[in-house]
Amino acid sequence: MSTAKPSSPEVSARMSRQARRDTTPEVAVRKLLHAAGYRYRINERVPGMSRRTIDIAFTRAKVAVMIDGCFWHGCPEHATQPKANSEWWRVKLDRNMARDVETTEHLTAAGWTVLRFWEHEAPEEVAVLVRTAVQRRLADRTRGREAWED
């Protein structure tokens, strides 16, 4: 583990003000889902991982939606590598990406469908994919229940 620190108190202060929830892309997707009649939980704790949250959770369908920031989560199209204090940033951003993988694997193992989107993706397209996944999961649950009732 690196002992490097943020390059300045200003950088540290700016990072602490960075939105962790209710980001513009997240809110845009939530509004579209809500307008389409979908109800969900926001910033739901990941079961068994108390310090991690799901941006948009459909708990009954077990669909977790994560909308990742391009810089913080390593978007292959838009991620940048800071030049100042680059070792510290590389370690921090690599740790973020490893945490994303670990969280996805944990939720998947617990029976969840995990959908990850980048902040630059069109909210309308994201909402369509989310609705499709939720509908599919709820239909699968209903079919599973009918099989037990026969």
N, C-alpha and C positions, 0 to 999 in steps of 0.2 A: 504494500500500500504506500502510495506516495505521501510525503510529508509536505508537499507544496501547498500553498494557500492561494486564495484569489489574489490577483495582482494588486488590488488596492481596496481600501474601504469603500470607494465609490462602486466598484464592481460588485462587491459583496452586498451593498445596499440595493443596487439595481436588481441583483438576483433574488433578493428577499421579497422584492415587490412584484416579481414575475407571477402572473396569474397561474394558479395551480388548478383552478376550477372555473366554470362559467366563462371559458374563453369564447371569443366571437364565433369561431367555427362550431364549437360545441352547442352554443345557444341557437345558432342557425339551424342545425340538424334537429335539435329538440323541438323547436317551434314547428318545423315541418311535420315531425312525428305526432306531436300533440294535435295539430290541426287535422291530421288524418285519423284522429280518434285513438291513438296509441297512448297508453299510460305506462309509466316507467319510474324507476327510482334514479336519482342522480347522486353521484359520488358515494355509491354503495360500497361498503367494505368488502374486500375479497374474502370469502370464507376461508378461515385458516391462515390468513396473512393480514393481520390486523393493521399494519401500517400502509397497506395498499388499497386503492379504491378503483372501482369501475366507473367510468365517466357516465354511461347510460346503461342501466341494468334492467332487463326484463326478467324478473326473478321467477315468475311462473313458467316462462318458456326456457329459462336458463340461457339467455343470450346476453353476452357482455359486449358492449361497444366501447372502444377506446379511440379517441381522436388525438393523435400524437402530433406534437409540434415538430416541425421539420428540423430545427436546430437541436433541440433537446433530445430527440430520439433517433437522429441519424438518417434522415430522409436521403435516399440515394440521388434524388434530383436536386435538392436545395440545401442540404447540410453544408455548413462551412466549418472550417477549422480555425479558431482564433490563433493569431500569431503571437500575441502577448501571452506569456505564461502557458505556452502550448502543452507542456507535459501535464500540468494540473488539469487543463481542459480535456485532454485526450483521456485521462483516467476517469474523470467525471462522466463524460459522455459515453465511454465504453461501459461504465457501470450502469448507466441508465438503460442502455440497450440490452445488457445482460439481464437486468431486472425485468424488462419487458418480456423477454423470452421466458424467464422463470415464471412470471405471472401467467402468461398464456398457457404454458405447459401445466401449471397447477390447476387452472380453471378447466382446461380440457380434460384432465384426468378426473376432475370432479363432475364431469358430464355436461359442461357448459359449451356452447358454441361461442367462440371469441372472434369478434370482427374488429380489425384494426384498420384505421384510415389515417391518412396524412391531413394536416390542417389545410393544405392547398386543394384538396379534392372538393368538387362541387357538392354543396350540401344537398341539393336535389337528388343527385346520383347516390350519395351516401344513404339518404333516407329511403330510397327505393330498395337498396340492397338490405338495409336493416329490416324494413317491413317484410320483405320476402323471407328472410331468415326467421323472423319471429313467427310468421304464418306457418312456415314449414315445421318449426319445432312444435307449435301448438297442435298442428294437424297430426304429427307423429305421436304426440302424447295421447290424443283422442283415439287414434287407431290402436295404440297399445292398450288403452283401457277397454276398447271394444273387444279386443282379442281375449282379454281376461274374462269378460262378461259372457262370452259364448260358451 
